[in-house]
Amino acid sequence: MKYVPLGSSSLNVSRVCLGSMTWGLQNNQQDANEQIDYALTKQVNFIDTAEMYAVPPSEQTYGKTEAIIGHWLAANPAKRKEVVLASKIAGPGLSYIREGSNISGKTVREAIDASLTRLQTDYIDLYQLHWPNRTSPHFGKHWPNSEGFLTEDSAVETEQMLDILQGLADSVKAGKIRYCGLSDDTTWGINQYLRLSEKYDLPRMVSIQNEFSLLQTKDWPYLIENCVRENIAYLPWSPLATGLLTGKYLNGARPEGSRWTFMQRQGLFRDTKNSNSATKAYVDLAKQFGLSPAQLALAWCDQVNGVTSTIIGATTMKQLEENIQAFNIELSQELKVEISNVLKDFPAPF
């Protein structure tokens, strides 16, 4: 396993980050225990979760994933220091989480305390803002003139960011979190936080996790270049496009128990004619070069210049084993060229 610095932090993380959002809905405590134990044997030291999980989010499953990880940590206290544990505060919009309120310094402190209780730990290594208070171009809202985007007052947003950083600073000083990061944000969001941190001597954002895959490359090259230049770790989520890139949803297939059989809060905006055509091309390439479709997609993501650690998820041990193996695969130059050709044919399939 290869390890890399987590941005400007003192932490070194594995190139693979174990995602956990299925734990508490598609997976139970025993499943999660097996996944964590196996990942550790493969030298994966990075686990990502969120107060909002399991996914798709609901009031019934809110906090369940953190509680599952907490049970594992309580049963394995000696392993706590082996794990870089990341969690996230939910942004506005979910009525059952702080009545859908914006993130603020106050809610940051409240959410961290609640997460620590569920996780049964004294500290969180990386604490992230799941999505910003303003409308961001994520979750299918990345097309020009998307509703609500660029309508907020920048001065008001900046004032809110400063308040959030002050809440994070309090939690760092209290030893409750070590570092902080962003999720589903933009280049402006990153740089505004960096300016505020420098101006007011507040904690610096060390990472950002955004959707990134063969079917969603909107962050390349502009946001990713910004991350490289500013020493911000870039953490792709959904590198398999919620499972589409495995090929299992082609031709309208919906395997029993798979993610697309569950209600999706944002709808299946990834399920388009072009995304299916692109996926078919990648599945054919994988077969031609002796790889599974998932391994081709994950190995490609891992080898994109600027990617720090890729967040993977699995509902079965077979999937997890296959996914982790992908990070030992070196794509040939011939295959890279073939992949680039498909990317050029389908630059924005959803």
NORGICOR-V181562 format. One record per residue. N is the residue number from 1. OMEGA is omega in whole degrees, 0 to 359 (999 if undefined). NEAR is the number of other ideal C-beta (glycine too) atoms within 10 Angstrom. Layout:
<<N & OMEGA & NEAR> <N & OMEGA & NEAR>>
This chain:
<<1 & 176 & 13> <2 & 179 & 13> <3 & 182 & 14> <4 & 177 & 14> <5 & 175 & 14> <6 & 182 & 26> <7 & 182 & 23> <8 & 180 & 15> <9 & 177 & 20> <10 & 185 & 9> <11 & 170 & 20> <12 & 184 & 13> <13 & 176 & 26> <14 & 178 & 22> <15 & 176 & 18> <16 & 174 & 24> <17 & 181 & 26> <18 & 175 & 26> <19 & 191 & 27> <20 & 193 & 26> <21 & 178 & 24> <22 & 183 & 20> <23 & 183 & 29> <24 & 175 & 24> <25 & 178 & 20> <26 & 180 & 19> <27 & 179 & 22> <28 & 183 & 12> <29 & 181 & 16> <30 & 178 & 9> <31 & 181 & 18> <32 & 179 & 20> <33 & 181 & 18> <34 & 180 & 14> <35 & 180 & 26> <36 & 181 & 22> <37 & 180 & 12> <38 & 180 & 16> <39 & 179 & 24> <40 & 178 & 16> <41 & 178 & 9> <42 & 176 & 17> <43 & 171 & 14> <44 & 183 & 25> <45 & 190 & 23> <46 & 179 & 27> <47 & 181 & 25> <48 & 177 & 25> <49 & 180 & 26> <50 & 177 & 23> <51 & 184 & 22> <52 & 187 & 25> <53 & 21 & 29> <54 & 181 & 25> <55 & 359 & 23> <56 & 188 & 15> <57 & 176 & 19> <58 & 178 & 16> <59 & 183 & 10> <60 & 183 & 10> <61 & 180 & 17> <62 & 177 & 18> <63 & 185 & 21> <64 & 183 & 18> <65 & 177 & 28> <66 & 180 & 29> <67 & 178 & 16> <68 & 177 & 26> <69 & 178 & 28> <70 & 177 & 19> <71 & 178 & 15> <72 & 180 & 20> <73 & 180 & 18> <74 & 180 & 12> <75 & 183 & 11> <76 & 187 & 15> <77 & 182 & 10> <78 & 183 & 6> <79 & 183 & 13> <80 & 184 & 15> <81 & 177 & 8> <82 & 189 & 10> <83 & 168 & 21> <84 & 187 & 23> <85 & 180 & 22> <86 & 173 & 30> <87 & 187 & 29> <88 & 171 & 26> <89 & 179 & 28> <90 & 174 & 23> <91 & 184 & 22> <92 & 170 & 16> <93 & 179 & 13> <94 & 189 & 18> <95 & 183 & 9> <96 & 175 & 13> <97 & 180 & 21> <98 & 177 & 19> <99 & 176 & 8> <100 & 186 & 12> <101 & 175 & 16> <102 & 169 & 15> <103 & 178 & 23> <104 & 175 & 16> <105 & 180 & 18> <106 & 183 & 14> <107 & 175 & 19> <108 & 181 & 24> <109 & 180 & 18> <110 & 183 & 14> <111 & 179 & 22> <112 & 179 & 23> <113 & 180 & 12> <114 & 179 & 15> <115 & 179 & 25> <116 & 178 & 19> <117 & 180 & 13> <118 & 182 & 19> <119 & 180 & 26> <120 & 179 & 17> <121 & 182 & 21> <122 & 184 & 9> <123 & 174 & 17> <124 & 185 & 24> <125 & 181 & 20> <126 & 181 & 26> <127 & 190 & 25> <128 & 174 & 26> <129 & 192 & 25> <130 & 170 & 22> <131 & 186 & 23> <132 & 177 & 26> <133 & 178 & 19> <134 & 175 & 23> <135 & 181 & 16> <136 & 186 & 22> <137 & 181 & 17> <138 & 180 & 20> <139 & 177 & 13> <140 & 181 & 15> <141 & 186 & 15> <142 & 178 & 16> <143 & 180 & 10> <144 & 179 & 6> <145 & 173 & 6> <146 & 186 & 14> <147 & 175 & 7> <148 & 184 & 10> <149 & 179 & 16> <150 & 178 & 11> <151 & 184 & 8> <152 & 178 & 14> <153 & 184 & 9> <154 & 180 & 11> <155 & 178 & 8> <156 & 179 & 11> <157 & 181 & 16> <158 & 177 & 14> <159 & 178 & 12> <160 & 179 & 18> <161 & 179 & 22> <162 & 178 & 18> <163 & 178 & 17> <164 & 180 & 25> <165 & 178 & 21> <166 & 175 & 18> <167 & 177 & 23> <168 & 179 & 26> <169 & 178 & 19> <170 & 183 & 16> <171 & 175 & 23> <172 & 180 & 17> <173 & 180 & 10> <174 & 180 & 12> <175 & 183 & 9> <176 & 173 & 19> <177 & 180 & 25> <178 & 182 & 20> <179 & 180 & 25> <180 & 182 & 28> <181 & 183 & 26> <182 & 174 & 24> <183 & 177 & 24> <184 & 179 & 22> <185 & 187 & 26> <186 & 177 & 21> <187 & 178 & 16> <188 & 180 & 16> <189 & 178 & 21> <190 & 188 & 20> <191 & 177 & 14> <192 & 176 & 19> <193 & 179 & 28> <194 & 179 & 17> <195 & 180 & 12> <196 & 180 & 19> <197 & 181 & 19> <198 & 184 & 10> <199 & 187 & 9> <200 & 179 & 11> <201 & 181 & 8> <202 & 183 & 20> <203 & 181 & 21> <204 & 173 & 20> <205 & 184 & 28> <206 & 185 & 23> <207 & 170 & 26> <208 & 173 & 28> <209 & 180 & 28> <210 & 176 & 23> <211 & 180 & 22> <212 & 180 & 26> <213 & 175 & 21> <214 & 180 & 27> <215 & 181 & 27> <216 & 185 & 23> <217 & 186 & 17> <218 & 181 & 15> <219 & 179 & 23> <220 & 359 & 16> <221 & 197 & 12> <222 & 181 & 11> <223 & 181 & 21> <224 & 175 & 22> <225 & 178 & 15> <226 & 178 & 20> <227 & 180 & 23> <228 & 183 & 14> <229 & 183 & 9> <230 & 178 & 15> <231 & 176 & 13> <232 & 178 & 27> <233 & 178 & 25> <234 & 187 & 24> <235 & 180 & 28> <236 & 168 & 24> <237 & 182 & 22> <238 & 179 & 24> <239 & 175 & 28> <240 & 178 & 24> <241 & 182 & 23> <242 & 176 & 21> <243 & 182 & 20> <244 & 184 & 29> <245 & 173 & 28> <246 & 182 & 25> <247 & 187 & 21> <248 & 180 & 18> <249 & 181 & 23> <250 & 179 & 14> <251 & 176 & 7> <252 & 181 & 7> <253 & 177 & 10> <254 & 181 & 11> <255 & 182 & 12> <256 & 178 & 5> <257 & 180 & 10> <258 & 188 & 16> <259 & 184 & 23> <260 & 174 & 16> <261 & 177 & 11> <262 & 177 & 15> <263 & 180 & 7> <264 & 184 & 15> <265 & 181 & 12> <266 & 184 & 11> <267 & 181 & 10> <268 & 182 & 15> <269 & 178 & 12> <270 & 185 & 25> <271 & 181 & 16> <272 & 178 & 15> <273 & 181 & 9> <274 & 180 & 14> <275 & 177 & 23> <276 & 177 & 20> <277 & 178 & 14> <278 & 179 & 24> <279 & 179 & 26> <280 & 179 & 15> <281 & 179 & 18> <282 & 177 & 24> <283 & 178 & 20> <284 & 177 & 14> <285 & 180 & 17> <286 & 179 & 22> <287 & 180 & 13> <288 & 184 & 11> <289 & 173 & 16> <290 & 178 & 9> <291 & 168 & 19> <292 & 178 & 18> <293 & 180 & 23> <294 & 181 & 24> <295 & 177 & 22> <296 & 183 & 27> <297 & 183 & 29> <298 & 179 & 28> <299 & 177 & 22> <300 & 181 & 24> <301 & 181 & 23> <302 & 187 & 23> <303 & 173 & 15> <304 & 181 & 18> <305 & 179 & 9> <306 & 177 & 18> <307 & 181 & 23> <308 & 181 & 24> <309 & 185 & 28> <310 & 183 & 32> <311 & 180 & 22> <312 & 176 & 28> <313 & 181 & 26> <314 & 175 & 24> <315 & 178 & 18> <316 & 178 & 14> <317 & 178 & 12> <318 & 178 & 9> <319 & 181 & 17> <320 & 179 & 21> <321 & 179 & 12> <322 & 183 & 17> <323 & 181 & 25> <324 & 178 & 23> <325 & 182 & 16> <326 & 185 & 22> <327 & 172 & 22> <328 & 183 & 12> <329 & 175 & 18> <330 & 181 & 8> <331 & 178 & 18> <332 & 178 & 10> <333 & 178 & 7> <334 & 180 & 9> <335 & 178 & 20> <336 & 179 & 12> <337 & 179 & 10> <338 & 178 & 19> <339 & 179 & 21> <340 & 179 & 11> <341 & 177 & 11> <342 & 178 & 19> <343 & 180 & 18> <344 & 178 & 8> <345 & 183 & 12> <346 & 186 & 18> <347 & 181 & 11> <348 & 188 & 13> <349 & 174 & 22> <350 & 999 & 19>>
